Amino acid sequence: MGEIIVNGKTRAWPVAAPLPRLLEEMGLTVKWVLVERNGEPVERVAIGSTTIEPGDRLEIAAPMAGG
């Protein structure tokens, strides 16, 4: 079983899978997130074609409403 690190927390991730799958599991919408994978930003147009693999390190930011 493999793992990835998302926002500093370890998460089980056994196989290579598309980034949108992770975002869906986290309850996030592609339209509203910023993603960095292994220290490099992922362009919004590339999110759908980006594959997350065990060992990857991600930082994911989503805007929060309120004030």
C-alpha positions as CSV (number, residue, x, y, z in Angstrom):
1,M,0.0,0.0,0.0
2,G,1.4,3.4,-1.0
3,E,0.9,6.8,0.5
4,I,0.8,10.5,-0.6
5,I,1.1,13.6,1.5
6,V,-1.6,16.2,1.2
7,N,-1.2,19.5,3.0
8,G,1.3,17.9,5.4
9,K,-0.8,14.9,6.2
10,T,-0.2,11.3,5.1
11,R,-3.0,9.6,3.2
12,A,-3.3,6.1,1.8
13,W,-3.0,6.1,-2.0
14,P,-2.3,2.6,-3.4
15,V,-2.2,3.2,-7.2
16,A,-1.6,5.9,-9.7
17,A,-5.0,7.8,-10.2
18,P,-6.1,11.1,-11.7
19,L,-5.9,14.2,-9.5
20,P,-9.7,14.9,-9.9
21,R,-10.3,11.6,-8.0
22,L,-8.4,12.9,-5.0
23,L,-10.2,16.3,-5.2
24,E,-13.6,14.5,-5.3
25,E,-12.7,12.4,-2.3
26,M,-11.8,15.7,-0.5
27,G,-15.1,17.3,-1.5
28,L,-13.4,19.9,-3.6
29,T,-14.3,21.2,-7.1
30,V,-11.6,21.6,-9.7
31,K,-12.8,25.1,-10.6
32,W,-12.0,26.4,-7.1
33,V,-8.7,24.9,-6.1
34,L,-5.0,25.7,-6.5
35,V,-2.7,22.6,-6.5
36,E,1.0,22.2,-6.1
37,R,2.5,18.7,-6.8
38,N,6.0,17.9,-5.7
39,G,6.8,21.6,-5.4
40,E,5.5,22.5,-8.8
41,P,2.2,24.3,-9.5
42,V,-0.4,22.4,-11.5
43,E,-2.0,24.6,-14.1
44,R,-5.8,24.5,-13.9
45,V,-6.0,23.2,-17.5
46,A,-3.7,20.3,-16.6
47,I,-5.6,19.1,-13.4
48,G,-7.7,16.6,-15.4
49,S,-4.7,15.0,-17.0
50,T,-2.5,15.0,-13.9
51,T,-1.9,11.6,-12.3
52,I,-1.2,11.3,-8.6
53,E,1.2,8.4,-7.6
54,P,2.3,7.0,-4.3
55,G,5.1,9.1,-2.9
56,D,3.7,12.4,-4.3
57,R,3.5,15.5,-2.1
58,L,0.6,17.9,-2.7
59,E,-0.5,21.2,-1.4
60,I,-4.1,22.0,-2.1
61,A,-5.7,25.3,-1.4
62,A,-9.4,26.2,-1.8
63,P,-10.8,29.7,-1.1
64,M,-13.1,30.1,1.9
65,A,-16.2,32.3,1.9
66,G,-16.9,34.7,4.7
67,G,-15.5,37.7,6.2
